């Protein structure tokens, strides 16, 4: 019995697949994800909103190896923003914010290999990382042109504009 030829993905299927890929990468539910797109309306704005989430900033600063681990560090109270403990992963960091490991969490097992990891780590240009103090300063907004993203945000904007 001959196999039927594979059908090419429709435009809708391609857009849906791209949306699901981004959602999975940032660990968001559909309602959260749609809210970011409704708020920003253009690819650069959506990218900046997603990148400026506290859990993603913790990941980009090298405090965590994965985004889910970064989300857990924030939820469990290991991270401070401008000296105040923040336990909300979706908290939006702004230019000038100081994101650091909480003083009481410096001896936590998860941070034992932090210094060795940071030797090979390259932070994005919109954050400055101080390895010794275990803190990072947000210098500006993330730029979609500067980052190498495997996503096409424009496709998702088209998906939501139906």
C-alpha positions in Angstrom: 0.0 0.0 0.0 1.4 3.3 -1.1 1.7 6.1 1.5 -0.3 9.2 0.8 1.9 12.3 0.0 2.4 14.7 2.9 0.3 17.8 2.7 2.1 21.1 3.1 1.2 23.1 6.1 -1.4 25.8 5.5 -0.6 29.4 6.5 -2.7 29.0 9.6 -0.9 25.8 10.5 2.5 27.5 10.1 1.4 30.5 12.3 -0.1 28.2 14.9 3.1 26.1 15.1 5.2 29.3 15.5 2.9 30.6 18.3 3.1 27.3 20.2 6.9 27.3 19.8 7.2 30.7 21.4 4.7 29.9 24.1 6.6 26.8 25.1 9.9 28.5 25.1 8.8 31.2 27.5 6.6 28.8 29.5 3.3 30.8 29.1 -0.3 29.8 29.0 -2.5 30.9 26.1 -4.2 33.7 28.0 -0.9 35.2 29.3 0.6 35.0 25.8 -2.3 36.6 24.1 -2.2 39.4 26.6 1.4 40.2 25.7 0.4 40.4 22.0 -2.6 42.5 22.7 -0.5 44.9 24.7 2.3 45.3 22.2 0.9 44.8 18.7 4.3 44.8 17.0 7.1 42.1 17.0 9.7 44.3 18.7 7.3 45.2 21.5 6.2 41.7 22.1 9.8 40.5 22.2 10.7 43.2 24.7 7.8 42.4 27.0 8.6 38.7 27.0 12.4 39.3 27.5 11.7 41.8 30.4 9.8 39.2 32.4 11.7 38.7 35.7 12.0 34.9 35.2 13.5 35.5 31.7 15.9 38.2 33.0 17.1 35.8 35.7 17.7 33.2 32.9 19.5 35.7 30.7 21.7 36.9 33.5 22.9 33.4 34.1 21.5 32.8 37.5 19.6 29.8 36.1 20.4 27.2 33.5 16.9 27.0 32.1 13.8 29.2 32.0 11.8 26.8 34.1 14.6 26.8 36.7 14.6 30.7 36.6 10.9 30.7 37.1 11.3 28.4 40.2 14.1 30.6 41.6 11.8 33.6 41.4 8.7 31.8 42.8 10.7 30.4 45.7 11.9 33.9 46.7 15.6 33.6 45.9 15.6 36.8 43.7 15.3 40.5 44.6 14.6 43.5 42.4 16.0 46.8 43.7 16.5 45.2 47.2 12.9 43.8 47.5 12.0 40.2 47.2 9.8 39.5 44.2 8.0 36.1 43.8 6.1 36.9 40.6 7.8 35.4 37.5 5.9 37.7 35.2 7.1 40.9 37.0 8.3 43.3 34.3 11.8 44.6 34.9 12.6 48.1 33.7 15.7 50.0 32.7 17.8 50.7 35.8 16.4 47.8 37.9 18.9 45.8 39.9 18.1 42.1 39.9 20.1 40.1 42.5 20.2 36.8 44.4 18.7 37.4 47.8 21.3 37.5 50.6 19.8 34.5 52.4 19.9 32.4 49.2 23.6 32.9 48.3 24.5 29.6 49.9 21.7 27.7 48.2 22.8 24.5 46.4 21.6 25.9 43.0 24.2 28.7 43.1 27.2 26.5 44.0 28.6 26.3 40.5 27.5 29.8 39.5 31.0 31.3 39.3 32.3 28.4 37.1 29.2 28.7 34.8 29.7 32.4 34.4 33.2 32.0 33.0 31.8 30.7 29.7 28.5 32.7 29.9 27.8 35.7 27.6 25.0 37.9 28.8 22.9 39.9 26.3 23.8 43.5 25.8 20.7 44.9 27.6 22.0 43.6 31.0 25.2 44.0 32.9 26.2 41.0 35.2 28.4 41.4 38.3 29.4 37.8 39.1 31.0 38.5 42.5 28.0 40.3 43.8 25.6 38.0 42.0 23.5 40.8 40.6 22.6 42.2 37.2 21.6 45.6 36.2 19.1 46.2 33.4 20.7 48.7 31.0 17.9 49.1 28.5 15.2 47.4 26.5 16.0 44.2 24.6 16.3 44.7 20.9 14.8 42.1 18.6 17.4 42.9 15.9 20.3 42.2 18.2 19.1 38.8 19.5 19.3 35.7 17.5 15.8 34.3 18.0 14.6 31.1 16.3 11.1 32.6 16.2 9.2 34.7 13.8 7.1 37.1 15.9 5.6 38.7 12.8 3.9 35.4 11.9 2.3 35.3 15.4 1.1 38.9 15.1 -0.6 37.8 11.8 -2.1 34.8 13.6 -3.7 37.0 16.3 -4.9 39.7 13.9 -7.4 37.3 12.2 
